Amino acid sequence: MNQITKDVSPEYNNTQNCKRRYDTTIMKTAIEKTDFLIILCTCPVNKADYITNHLIAHQLAGCINQIPNIKSTFRWEGKVNVEEETLLIIKSTANKWEEIKNVIISVHPYDIPEILAIPIVKGETKFLGWLLEQLV
């Protein structure tokens, strides 16, 4: 846990408090009824921060990892292209999918951006509880 989280959220300083918060029956029920997703999107390096900040600020994603220096090779209009991109790993829920997809499409320079959603079948309860809280 980073210093910012500790400073902003004092309840995270107490491990027992955190455990009780996410292990409640209500939270477990909410987690069980939620379809969590990992959304993968490759984008040009100069768009990664904007997409990330927009999705987090609008509570469409709870956490986004940026993996820079991805080398993508693909065929486009009959030619092989090689691009340096950033891979975004977006953690969210199925009910946010359409809005996330639309935000990415609206700022992505590609005609057909790579946006893939993968269901999260299982996850650590406290993390999923935390993720759910970020999206409210």
C-alpha positions in Angstrom: 0.0 0.0 0.0 1.4 3.4 -0.9 1.8 6.4 1.2 -1.0 8.3 -0.6 -3.6 5.6 0.2 -2.5 5.6 3.9 -2.7 9.4 4.1 -6.1 9.7 2.3 -7.8 6.7 3.9 -6.9 6.3 7.6 -9.0 3.1 7.9 -6.4 1.3 5.8 -3.9 1.8 8.6 -5.7 -0.8 10.7 -5.5 -4.3 9.1 -8.3 -5.6 11.3 -10.6 -2.8 10.4 -9.9 -3.4 6.7 -10.6 -7.1 7.1 -13.9 -6.6 8.9 -15.0 -4.0 6.3 -14.6 -6.5 3.4 -15.5 -9.7 5.1 -19.0 -8.7 6.1 -21.9 -10.7 4.8 -23.3 -7.7 2.9 -20.0 -7.1 1.1 -19.6 -10.8 0.3 -23.1 -10.8 -1.2 -22.4 -7.7 -3.2 -19.2 -9.2 -4.5 -20.9 -12.5 -5.5 -23.6 -10.6 -7.5 -21.1 -8.4 -9.3 -19.5 -9.3 -12.7 -16.0 -8.0 -12.4 -13.9 -7.5 -15.6 -10.3 -7.0 -16.6 -10.3 -4.9 -19.7 -7.2 -4.8 -21.9 -6.5 -2.0 -24.2 -3.4 -1.1 -26.2 -3.0 2.5 -27.0 -0.4 5.0 -28.2 2.0 6.1 -25.4 0.6 9.7 -25.6 -3.0 8.6 -24.9 -2.3 6.2 -22.0 -2.3 8.8 -19.2 -5.4 10.6 -20.5 -7.4 7.4 -20.7 -6.2 6.2 -17.3 -6.9 9.5 -15.6 -10.4 9.9 -17.2 -11.5 6.4 -16.3 -10.3 6.7 -12.7 -11.7 10.2 -12.2 -15.1 9.2 -13.4 -15.1 6.1 -11.3 -15.3 3.8 -14.3 -12.3 1.8 -13.2 -10.9 1.2 -9.7 -7.3 0.5 -10.8 -5.4 0.7 -14.1 -2.0 -0.7 -14.7 0.0 0.8 -17.5 2.7 -1.4 -19.1 4.8 0.8 -21.4 7.0 -0.2 -24.3 4.7 -2.9 -25.7 5.7 -3.7 -29.3 2.6 -4.6 -31.3 2.9 -6.2 -34.8 -0.3 -6.4 -36.9 -1.5 -6.3 -40.4 -3.5 -3.2 -41.4 -4.8 -2.4 -44.9 -2.5 -5.1 -46.4 0.7 -3.9 -44.7 2.5 -5.2 -41.7 2.8 -2.5 -39.1 4.9 -2.3 -35.9 4.0 0.2 -33.2 5.2 1.0 -29.7 2.2 1.1 -27.5 1.2 1.0 -23.8 -1.0 -1.8 -22.5 -3.7 -0.7 -20.1 -5.0 -3.3 -17.7 -8.3 -1.9 -16.4 -10.1 -3.4 -13.4 -13.8 -2.7 -13.4 -17.3 -4.3 -13.6 -19.5 -5.4 -16.5 -22.0 -2.6 -15.9 -19.2 0.0 -16.7 -18.2 -1.8 -19.9 -20.1 0.3 -22.4 -19.0 3.6 -20.9 -15.4 2.5 -20.7 -15.5 1.3 -24.3 -17.1 4.6 -25.5 -14.5 6.7 -23.6 -11.6 4.8 -25.2 -13.1 4.9 -28.7 -13.7 8.6 -28.4 -10.0 9.4 -27.8 -8.2 6.5 -29.4 -6.6 7.4 -32.8 -7.0 3.9 -34.3 -10.0 3.1 -36.4 -10.4 -0.2 -34.6 -8.8 0.0 -31.2 -8.0 -3.2 -29.2 -10.5 -3.3 -26.3 -11.0 -6.7 -24.8 -13.0 -7.7 -21.7 -12.0 -10.8 -19.7 -14.3 -11.9 -16.8 -12.7 -12.2 -13.4 -13.9 -15.7 -12.2 -12.3 -15.5 -8.8 -10.5 -12.9 -6.7 -9.3 -12.0 -3.3 -12.4 -10.8 -1.3 -10.8 -7.7 0.2 -9.5 -6.6 -3.2 -12.8 -7.1 -4.9 -14.6 -5.3 -2.1 -12.1 -2.4 -2.4 -12.6 -2.4 -6.2 -16.4 -2.3 -5.9 -16.2 0.7 -3.5 -14.1 2.6 -6.0 -16.8 2.3 -8.6 -19.7 3.7 -6.6 
